[in-house]
Amino acid sequence: MMIRNEHGPGHYELRVEGHLDDHWVEWFERLELTRASDGTTAFYGPVADQAALHSLLNKVRDLGMVLISVRMITPPAGPDDGH
């Protein structure tokens, strides 16, 4: 397992069990929400830092949601990225 030594912003995906309603977007700091055909919901988008990531994970725990996975993702390239 490779551990990154970055404490700045990153893009993350948090996947939980079940299909959640759109109103949860507000609770999860406006991360994008998608429902998969396997019965899970993913929240993804920019997370300011490790403290913000832990805050999101605490919300999952406090709401009794079943956490399936957490992963750092590469954001899609924008028009100004030069890619």
C-alpha positions in Angstrom: 0.0 0.0 0.0 1.4 3.4 -1.0 0.6 6.3 1.4 0.7 9.8 0.0 2.3 12.4 2.1 0.0 15.2 0.9 -2.1 17.3 3.3 -3.7 19.6 0.7 -6.8 19.3 -1.4 -7.6 16.2 -3.4 -10.5 14.6 -5.2 -12.1 11.7 -3.4 -14.8 9.1 -3.9 -16.7 7.7 -0.9 -19.0 4.8 -1.7 -21.7 3.7 0.7 -24.3 0.9 0.7 -27.8 1.7 -0.6 -29.2 4.3 -2.9 -29.4 7.7 -1.2 -31.7 10.6 -2.1 -30.4 13.8 -3.6 -30.9 15.8 -0.4 -27.8 14.1 1.0 -25.7 16.3 -1.3 -26.1 19.3 1.1 -25.1 17.1 4.1 -21.9 15.9 2.3 -20.6 19.4 1.4 -22.0 19.4 -2.1 -20.0 16.5 -3.4 -21.6 15.0 -6.5 -23.8 12.0 -5.9 -24.2 9.0 -8.2 -26.2 5.8 -7.7 -24.7 2.6 -9.2 -26.6 -0.4 -10.5 -25.0 -2.5 -7.8 -27.1 -0.7 -5.1 -24.4 1.6 -3.9 -24.1 5.4 -3.8 -20.9 7.3 -4.5 -20.1 10.8 -3.4 -17.2 12.4 -5.2 -15.4 15.7 -5.7 -12.8 18.0 -4.2 -12.0 17.7 -0.5 -10.0 20.6 1.0 -7.7 18.5 3.2 -7.3 15.5 5.4 -9.4 17.1 8.2 -12.3 17.6 5.8 -12.0 14.0 4.6 -12.2 12.8 8.2 -15.2 15.0 8.7 -16.9 13.3 5.8 -16.0 9.9 7.2 -17.4 10.9 10.6 -20.7 11.8 8.9 -20.9 8.4 7.3 -20.3 6.8 10.7 -22.7 9.0 12.6 -25.5 8.4 10.1 -25.0 4.6 10.4 -24.2 4.2 6.7 -22.2 1.2 5.6 -18.9 2.5 4.1 -17.8 0.4 1.1 -14.7 2.3 0.0 -12.8 5.6 0.0 -10.4 6.4 -2.7 -8.4 9.3 -4.1 -9.4 10.0 -7.7 -7.9 12.1 -10.4 -10.2 15.0 -11.3 -11.2 15.3 -15.0 -8.9 17.5 -17.0 -10.3 21.0 -17.6 -9.8 23.2 -20.6 -7.0 25.2 -18.9 -5.0 22.1 -17.8 -3.1 21.8 -21.1 -3.8 18.1 -21.4 
